[in-house]
Amino acid sequence: MSDDSFIREVNDEIRREQAQKLWDRFGPALIVVAILVVLGTAAFVGYRYWDETRANRSGDAFSQALKLANDGKNDEALTALDQLEKD
């Protein structure tokens, strides 16, 4: 029994040392990859939010220009559409 316990303890220590060596070698790279994934995700979500907000503003301006045109205010509608085109 004591031999089995000793062998198990030695095997556990060897596994721990191997895991520590693996972490020492690849740990910093894994941390960098994790940070890059988080930053990339944040940038992607931020860009989607910015793009959606911009599209919503353009859509609202276009709807307002159409409303002006339907109300017979053609000069104001053209001005609004010209402004929309510039943006």
Contacts in CASP RR format, 6 or more apart in sequence:
PFRMAT RR
TARGET T0000
AUTHOR 0000-0000-0000
METHOD contacts of the structure
MODEL  1
MSDDSFIREVNDEIRREQAQKLWDRFGPALIVVAILVVLGTAAFVGYRYW
DETRANRSGDAFSQALKLANDGKNDEALTALDQLEKD
58 84 0 8 1.000
58 87 0 8 1.000
61 80 0 8 1.000
61 83 0 8 1.000
61 84 0 8 1.000
61 87 0 8 1.000
62 81 0 8 1.000
62 84 0 8 1.000
64 80 0 8 1.000
65 77 0 8 1.000
65 80 0 8 1.000
65 81 0 8 1.000
65 84 0 8 1.000
66 77 0 8 1.000
68 74 0 8 1.000
68 76 0 8 1.000
68 77 0 8 1.000
68 80 0 8 1.000
69 77 0 8 1.000
END
